[in-house]
């Protein structure tokens, strides 16, 4: 099973250049059968640009998540902490193998609307 995630373009492209090995989420999908993330680069790109296989999914307090993943976060600690501000728990999805598409796909390839956070496909 796959899940479509909306990711800001600056972070989405870092997944595919290898500098971002974890995608952070405050809320995550519940289905344990999800093995692949399809990446929708949000505005201004607004296209599906690739996918990645999921490794581990870490669930912990933000301080512990940063300690475990910060070296491969692809973002600054400041932005990470701002994202998880006032949260006691968060998720880090490990990027195992990323595959950038040769040609981006329109969102209509999967659905008629872009998800706010994620959707199963």
Secondary structure in CASP SS format (residue, H / E / C, confidence):
PFRMAT SS
TARGET T0000
AUTHOR 0000-0000-0000
METHOD secondary structure of the structure
MODEL  1
X C 1.00
X E 1.00
X E 1.00
X E 1.00
X E 1.00
X E 1.00
X E 1.00
X C 1.00
X H 1.00
X H 1.00
X H 1.00
X H 1.00
X H 1.00
X H 1.00
X H 1.00
X H 1.00
X H 1.00
X C 1.00
X C 1.00
X C 1.00
X C 1.00
X E 1.00
X E 1.00
X E 1.00
X E 1.00
X C 1.00
X C 1.00
X C 1.00
X C 1.00
X C 1.00
X C 1.00
X C 1.00
X C 1.00
X C 1.00
X C 1.00
X E 1.00
X E 1.00
X E 1.00
X E 1.00
X E 1.00
X E 1.00
X C 1.00
X C 1.00
X C 1.00
X C 1.00
X C 1.00
X E 1.00
X E 1.00
X E 1.00
X E 1.00
X E 1.00
X E 1.00
X E 1.00
X E 1.00
X E 1.00
X E 1.00
X E 1.00
X E 1.00
X E 1.00
X E 1.00
X C 1.00
X H 1.00
X H 1.00
X H 1.00
X H 1.00
X H 1.00
X H 1.00
X H 1.00
X H 1.00
X H 1.00
X H 1.00
X H 1.00
X C 1.00
X C 1.00
X C 1.00
X C 1.00
X H 1.00
X H 1.00
X H 1.00
X H 1.00
X H 1.00
X H 1.00
X H 1.00
X C 1.00
X C 1.00
X C 1.00
X C 1.00
X C 1.00
X C 1.00
X E 1.00
X E 1.00
X E 1.00
X E 1.00
X E 1.00
X E 1.00
X E 1.00
X E 1.00
X E 1.00
X E 1.00
X E 1.00
X E 1.00
X E 1.00
X E 1.00
X E 1.00
X E 1.00
X C 1.00
X H 1.00
X H 1.00
X H 1.00
X C 1.00
X C 1.00
X C 1.00
X C 1.00
X C 1.00
X C 1.00
X C 1.00
X C 1.00
X E 1.00
X E 1.00
X E 1.00
X C 1.00
END
